[in-house]
Amino acid sequence: MTMIDSWRVPVVLFAAIASALTAGIFFAFSTFVMQALGQQPSAPGIATMQSINITVINPWFMVAFFGPAAAGLLLTISTLRHWENPGAIYWIAGSLLYLIGTIGVTIAGNIPLNDALAAVSSDSAEGTMLWVRYLSDWTIWNHVRTVAACLAATLFTLALCGRTAL
């Protein structure tokens, strides 16, 4: 391994771990958090989700969520000059999957739903009507993010395997 290649190992490792961590967070929401919120009366369910959508914006989550995207972009750019690296296809595929399936879906699917929920009063009739659609639509988009982050973590991990040495 040359000095120029040695930085890739920790970057790919970080991308794999952070993608898996993000997938786990999304998995929790897809498999039980949203279901538990849906079993609550709409006003406390809405108020809780509104609170979650505010508190999730913190440095720890942001590093886990945006870190794989930044690492993936760095790896992809470096791969343009070193396409012959055995792990290159995994870096690019993992990066694209994470960027499109996790970041892109969040921007196009989940954030607009969160913004709509933030604009309603939790105890209003409008809020109650929105909540029913929100639970279903947000969870569907979250399933997509979960699968994309999990697959990206798998691809980044494959890049670290001995047979695809960096």
C-alpha positions in Angstrom: 0.0 0.0 0.0 1.4 3.3 -1.0 1.2 6.5 1.1 -1.3 8.0 -1.4 -3.6 5.0 -0.9 -3.3 4.6 2.9 -5.8 7.4 3.7 -8.5 5.4 1.9 -8.7 2.6 4.4 -9.9 4.8 7.4 -12.2 6.8 5.0 -13.9 3.7 3.7 -14.1 2.2 7.2 -15.7 5.4 8.5 -18.1 5.4 5.5 -19.1 1.8 6.2 -19.6 2.3 10.0 -21.5 5.6 9.7 -23.7 4.2 6.9 -24.5 1.2 9.1 -25.2 3.4 12.0 -27.5 5.6 9.9 -29.2 2.4 8.6 -29.8 1.3 12.2 -31.3 4.6 13.2 -33.7 4.5 10.2 -34.4 0.8 10.9 -35.5 1.6 14.4 -37.9 4.2 13.1 -39.2 1.9 10.3 -39.8 -1.1 12.6 -41.1 0.3 15.9 -40.8 4.1 16.5 -43.3 5.2 13.9 -45.6 2.3 14.9 -45.5 3.4 18.5 -46.1 7.0 17.6 -49.1 5.9 15.4 -50.6 4.1 18.4 -50.7 7.4 20.4 -53.6 9.9 20.0 -52.7 12.2 17.2 -51.9 15.3 19.3 -49.1 13.7 21.4 -47.9 11.7 18.4 -47.6 14.9 16.3 -45.9 16.8 19.2 -43.4 14.0 19.8 -42.5 13.8 16.1 -42.2 17.5 15.9 -39.8 17.4 18.8 -37.8 14.5 17.2 -37.5 16.5 14.0 -35.9 19.4 15.9 -33.7 17.4 18.3 -32.3 15.2 15.5 -30.4 18.2 14.2 -27.4 17.8 16.4 -23.7 17.3 15.7 -23.6 13.5 16.5 -26.5 12.7 14.1 -25.2 15.1 11.4 -21.7 13.4 11.4 -23.3 9.9 11.1 -25.8 11.1 8.4 -23.7 13.4 6.2 -20.3 11.8 6.9 -20.7 8.8 4.6 -21.8 11.2 1.8 -18.7 13.3 2.3 -16.5 10.3 2.5 -18.1 8.8 -0.5 -17.6 11.9 -2.6 -14.0 12.1 -1.5 -13.5 8.4 -2.5 -15.3 8.9 -5.8 -13.3 11.9 -6.8 -10.0 10.1 -5.9 -11.2 7.1 -7.9 -11.4 9.1 -11.1 -7.6 9.2 -11.1 -7.2 5.6 -9.7 -9.9 3.6 -11.4 -7.7 0.5 -11.3 -8.1 0.2 -7.5 -9.9 -3.1 -6.8 -12.4 -1.5 -4.4 -13.2 1.4 -6.8 -16.5 0.0 -8.0 -17.6 -0.6 -4.4 -16.7 3.0 -3.4 -18.6 4.5 -6.3 -21.7 2.2 -5.9 -21.8 2.7 -2.2 -21.4 6.5 -2.6 -24.1 6.8 -5.2 -26.5 4.6 -3.3 -26.0 6.6 -0.1 -26.2 9.9 -1.8 -29.3 9.1 -3.8 -31.1 6.6 -1.6 -30.3 8.2 1.8 -29.5 11.9 1.3 -31.7 12.4 -1.8 -34.7 10.6 -0.4 -34.4 12.6 2.8 -34.4 15.9 0.9 -37.1 14.9 -1.6 -39.3 12.8 0.6 -38.9 13.1 4.4 -38.0 16.7 4.8 -41.1 18.1 3.0 -43.3 15.8 5.2 -41.4 17.1 8.3 -41.9 20.7 7.2 -45.6 20.1 6.6 -45.9 18.5 10.1 -44.0 21.4 11.7 -46.5 23.9 10.2 -49.6 22.4 11.9 -50.8 22.6 15.5 -50.6 19.2 17.1 -54.2 19.5 18.5 -55.8 20.8 15.3 -58.2 19.0 12.9 -55.7 19.8 10.1 -52.9 18.2 12.1 -54.9 15.1 12.7 -55.7 14.7 9.0 -52.1 15.3 8.1 -50.8 12.9 10.8 -52.6 9.8 9.2 -50.9 10.5 5.8 -47.6 11.5 7.4 -47.3 8.2 9.3 -47.7 6.2 6.2 -45.8 8.3 3.7 -42.9 9.2 6.0 -42.4 5.5 6.9 -42.4 4.4 3.3 -39.7 6.9 2.4 -37.8 5.9 5.6 -37.9 2.2 4.4 -36.1 3.3 1.2 -33.5 5.2 3.3 -33.0 2.2 5.5 -32.4 -0.2 2.7 -30.1 2.3 0.8 -28.0 3.0 3.9 -27.7 -0.7 4.7 -26.7 -1.5 1.1 -24.2 1.3 1.1 -22.7 0.0 4.3 -22.4 -3.4 2.7 -20.7 -2.0 -0.4 -18.2 0.1 1.6 -17.5 -3.0 3.7 -16.9 -5.1 0.6 -14.3 -2.5 -0.4 -12.4 -3.4 2.8 -12.4 -7.1 2.2 -9.0 -8.8 1.5 -9.9 -9.7 -2.0 -10.6 -6.1 -2.9 -7.6 -4.7 -1.0 -7.2 -0.9 -1.1 
